[in-house]
Amino acid sequence: MAKIVIRRDQESSLKRRVMAAAVRGFGLHSIRLDHDGWNDQLILIPGGRPLFAEFKVKGEEPRVLQVRRHDTLRALGYDVVVWDDYDTAIADLGRRVPATIVKATGATL
C-alpha cells in the first residue's frame, strides 16, 4: 500500500508544479477532472484549444481505462498528453501556447 501512496504523492507534486508554472508563466487556466479513467487536468489553451493532460510518475504508463479514454478523446479531435517529467511538460506547454500570449505575458519558463 505504501508504494501507491508514494506514487500518488509524486504524481500530485508534478501536477502542482506544472500547473503553477502554467498559470504563472503563461496565464493559463485549467479544470481539475476527478472522474475515474479521465485525465487529471483540462488545460484551456488560448484560441479555444483544450488540452487533456494526464500526470504520471516517471516511467509509469496510463491504466487500461485511461488509454481507452485517451483514444476516445483523440477520436473526437482533442489533444491528449501524458507527462511524467516537469521539463517535458513545460516545454510541451510552451510549444502549444501561441507566441503572442508568451510575448504578452513575458513568460520565461
For each residue, the residues with C-beta under 8 A, 3 or more apart:
1: 4 5
2: 5 6
3: 6 7
4: 1 7 8
5: 1 2 8 9
6: 2 3 9 10
7: 3 4 10 11 57 60
8: 4 5 11 12
9: 5 6 12 13
10: 6 7 13 14 57 58
11: 7 8 14 15 40 55 56 57 60
12: 8 9 15 16 55
13: 9 10 16 17
14: 10 11 17 18 55 57 83 84 85 86 89
15: 11 12 18 19 40 41 55
16: 12 13 19 20
17: 13 14 20 21 86
18: 14 15 21 22 53 55 83 86 89 90 93
19: 15 16 22 23 30 41 43
20: 16 17 23 24
21: 17 18 24 25 86 90 109
22: 18 19 25 26 28 30 43 90 93
23: 19 20 26 27 28 29 30
24: 20 21
25: 21 22 90 105 107 108 109
26: 22 23 93 94 97 101 102 105 107 109
27: 23 101 105 107
28: 22 23 43 44 45 46 93 97
29: 23 43 44
30: 19 22 23 41 42 43 44 53
31: 41 42 44
32: 40 41
33: 38 39 40 41 42 52
34:
35: 38
36: 65
37: 63 65 66 68 69
38: 33 35 52 66 69
39: 33 42 52 53 54 66 69 70 73 80
40: 11 15 32 33 53 54 55
41: 15 19 30 31 32 33 52 53 55
42: 30 31 33 39 50 51 52 53
43: 19 22 28 29 30 50 51 52 53 93
44: 28 29 30 31 50 51
45: 28 49 50 51 96 97
46: 28 49 97 98 101
47: 98
48:
49: 45 46 79 96
50: 42 43 44 45 78 79
51: 42 43 44 45 78 79 80 81 96
52: 33 38 39 41 42 43 70 73 78 79 80 81
53: 18 30 39 40 41 42 43 80 81 82 83 89
54: 39 40 62 66 70 80 81 82 83
55: 11 12 14 15 18 40 41 82 83 84 89
56: 11 60 61 62 82 83 84
57: 7 10 11 14 60 84
58: 10 84 85
59: 84
60: 7 11 56 57 84
61: 56
62: 54 56 66 67 70 82
63: 37 66 67
64: 67 68
65: 36 37 68 69
66: 37 38 39 54 62 63 69 70
67: 62 63 64 70 71
68: 37 64 65 71 72
69: 37 38 39 65 66 72 73
70: 39 52 54 62 66 67 73 74 80 82
71: 67 68 74 75
72: 68 69 75 76
73: 39 52 69 70 76 78 80
74: 70 71 77 78 79 80
75: 71 72
76: 72 73
77: 74
78: 50 51 52 73 74
79: 49 50 51 52 74 96
80: 39 51 52 53 54 70 73 74
81: 51 52 53 54 89 92
82: 53 54 55 56 62 70
83: 14 18 53 54 55 56 88 89 92
84: 14 55 56 57 58 59 60 88
85: 14 58 88 89
86: 14 17 18 21 89 90
87: 90 91
88: 83 84 85 91 92
89: 14 18 53 55 81 83 85 86 92 93
90: 18 21 22 25 86 87 93 94 109
91: 87 88 94 95
92: 81 83 88 89 95 96
93: 18 22 26 28 43 89 90 96 97 109
94: 26 90 91 97 102 107 109
95: 91 92
96: 45 49 51 79 92 93
97: 26 28 45 46 93 94 101 102 107
98: 46 47 101 102
99: 102 103
100: 103 104
101: 26 27 46 97 98 104 105 107
102: 26 94 97 98 99 105 107
103: 99 100 106
104: 100 101
105: 25 26 27 101 102
106: 103
107: 25 26 27 94 97 101 102
108: 25
109: 21 25 26 90 93 94
